[in-house]
Amino acid sequence: MDRLHELAEQGAPAGTAVVAEAQTGGRGSRGRPWHSPPGGLWLSVLYRPPASGGMELLSLRLGLLAAAALEAPAPGIRVMLKWPNDLMLHDRKLGGILCEARWQGESPGWIVAGVGLNVTNPIPDDLRHTATALSEHLAGATVDAILPRMLDALRAPVVHVDRLTDDECRQLARRDWLRGRPLRAPLAGRAEGIAPDGALLVRTGERLAAVRAGHVEVAQGSFTG
């Protein structure tokens, strides 16, 4: 992501991508380190939106596109999305998406979206109860096989539209890993879906709250995001 920010500052066009075989300083949401050894897909793509609308929806849109790209050659697997930016497979984290914007005054100069996906890389023992790799579920999965489809998919989103379309909402409803699960954070309650503006809906008693950012923790298990 750092290298792509440098290229963007030098004038690289939208759709420019950088792929790393491994990262020594990979990062996830809220500045947490991201374990990214050889065998995983560590990919960043550049976007140059014409306006700031829809920027907060980009990780969800990219999640939908990435999930569909992963399933295309393997209809037997089902990739789910955990709001706001995780890819889930069999209740474990398969990958994540991190979007970083750079501004020019009050307008967005560009956005770099980093996608990290466990493919054949070994999962550390202390993460095996919450993380998984694609090769554990799909025979023959390799970074080289996945990369062309992911590049085609991730270069496709409409970045500046500030509401999810009806079709995107339907897709999210089918892939919403959190829906129906009890939550401890960001609010104590039950996840009730994702709103068209990208907010997580949480039922707390009689109230339906819309959460637009924050740490998510389910009340049963140790999944965090």
CORMODA-V915673 format. One record per residue. RES is the residue in one letter. PSI is psi in radians with two decimals (NA if undefined). OMEGA is omega in radians with two decimals (NA if undefined). Layout:
BEGIN
RES;PSI;OMEGA
RES;PSI;OMEGA
END
This chain:
BEGIN
M;-0.71;3.12
D;-0.74;3.13
R;-0.68;-3.14
L;-0.61;3.02
H;-0.71;3.11
E;-0.78;3.13
L;-0.67;3.12
A;-0.73;3.12
E;-0.48;3.12
Q;0.02;3.06
G;0.23;3.14
A;2.48;-3.09
P;2.83;3.03
A;2.48;-3.11
G;-0.21;3.06
T;2.41;-3.10
A;2.60;3.05
V;2.30;3.12
V;2.35;3.09
A;2.43;3.03
E;-0.57;3.10
A;2.83;3.09
Q;2.42;3.06
T;-0.27;-3.14
G;0.69;3.12
G;2.55;-3.13
R;2.61;3.08
G;-2.79;-3.13
S;2.64;3.14
R;0.52;3.03
G;0.18;-3.14
R;2.58;3.10
P;2.58;3.13
W;2.02;-3.14
H;1.98;-3.03
S;1.29;3.13
P;3.07;3.04
P;2.54;-3.14
G;-0.23;3.07
G;2.89;3.06
L;1.94;-3.13
W;1.72;-2.90
L;2.39;3.03
S;2.46;-3.10
V;2.48;-3.09
L;2.37;3.07
Y;2.53;3.08
R;1.41;-3.10
P;2.54;3.14
P;-0.27;-3.13
A;2.97;-3.07
S;-0.25;-3.14
G;2.37;3.08
G;-0.05;-3.10
M;-0.66;-3.10
E;-0.18;3.13
L;-0.10;-2.99
L;-0.73;-3.12
S;-0.63;3.09
L;-0.77;3.14
R;-0.74;3.11
L;-0.62;3.09
G;-0.76;3.10
L;-0.77;-3.12
L;-0.72;3.14
A;-0.74;-3.14
A;-0.77;3.14
A;-0.67;3.13
A;-0.65;3.14
L;-0.59;-3.10
E;-0.38;-3.01
A;-0.81;3.14
P;-0.02;-3.05
A;1.31;-3.07
P;-0.20;3.14
G;-0.26;3.12
I;2.71;-3.12
R;1.88;-3.13
V;2.21;3.14
M;2.84;3.13
L;2.29;3.07
K;1.98;-3.10
W;2.39;0.05
P;-0.16;-2.93
N;0.41;-3.11
D;2.53;2.99
L;2.26;-3.05
M;2.49;3.07
L;2.10;-3.10
H;0.82;3.05
D;0.32;3.04
R;2.71;-3.06
K;2.13;3.11
L;-0.57;-3.10
G;-3.12;-3.14
G;2.87;-3.11
I;2.31;3.13
L;2.15;-3.14
C;2.28;3.14
E;2.21;-3.13
A;2.60;2.98
R;2.33;-3.00
W;2.62;3.00
Q;1.65;-2.99
G;-2.20;3.14
E;0.09;-3.12
S;2.57;3.10
P;2.24;3.05
G;-0.80;3.09
W;2.92;3.02
I;2.34;2.97
V;2.18;3.08
A;2.12;3.08
G;2.30;3.11
V;2.12;3.07
G;2.21;-3.06
L;2.18;3.06
N;2.13;-3.10
V;-1.33;3.08
T;-0.04;-3.12
N;2.47;3.11
P;2.47;3.10
I;2.21;3.11
P;2.56;-3.09
D;-0.65;-3.08
D;-0.10;3.12
L;-0.04;-3.00
R;-0.41;3.13
H;-0.22;-3.14
T;-0.18;-3.08
A;2.74;3.12
T;2.93;3.08
A;2.61;-3.07
L;-0.63;-3.10
S;-0.32;3.09
E;-0.32;-3.04
H;-0.23;-3.07
L;1.91;-3.13
A;2.39;3.10
G;0.09;3.12
A;2.23;3.08
T;2.77;3.09
V;-0.76;-3.11
D;-0.61;-3.14
A;-0.59;-3.05
I;-0.59;-2.97
L;-0.85;-3.11
P;-0.72;3.13
R;-0.70;-3.13
M;-0.71;3.11
L;-0.81;3.12
D;-0.74;-3.09
A;-0.79;-3.00
L;-0.23;3.06
R;0.00;-2.97
A;-0.34;-2.92
P;2.64;2.94
V;1.96;-2.94
V;-0.54;-2.89
H;-0.01;-3.14
V;2.17;-2.94
D;0.19;3.02
R;2.48;3.02
L;2.43;3.10
T;2.90;3.10
D;-0.69;3.14
D;-0.72;3.09
E;-0.69;3.10
C;-0.71;3.11
R;-0.74;3.11
Q;-0.75;3.13
L;-0.67;3.13
A;-0.64;3.13
R;-0.44;-3.05
R;0.09;-3.02
D;1.76;-3.09
W;-0.52;-3.08
L;-0.43;-2.98
R;2.23;3.13
G;-0.12;-3.11
R;2.49;3.06
P;2.44;-3.08
L;2.56;2.93
R;-0.58;-3.11
A;2.60;0.16
P;-0.26;3.03
L;2.60;3.02
A;2.06;-3.10
G;-2.67;-3.12
R;2.32;3.12
A;2.29;-3.05
E;0.27;3.09
G;-2.98;-3.10
I;2.26;-3.11
A;2.83;3.13
P;-0.38;3.09
D;0.11;3.08
G;-0.03;-3.13
A;2.53;3.00
L;2.24;3.13
L;2.21;-3.10
V;2.18;3.11
R;2.07;3.09
T;1.65;-3.05
G;-2.14;3.14
E;-0.08;-3.03
R;2.42;3.02
L;1.90;-3.07
A;2.55;3.08
A;2.06;-3.11
V;2.20;-3.06
R;-0.18;3.09
A;2.76;3.05
G;2.94;3.12
H;2.36;-3.13
V;2.31;3.07
E;2.19;3.11
V;2.68;-3.07
A;-0.35;3.10
Q;2.21;-3.09
G;-2.99;-3.04
S;0.50;3.13
F;2.30;3.06
T;2.76;-3.13
G;NA;NA
END
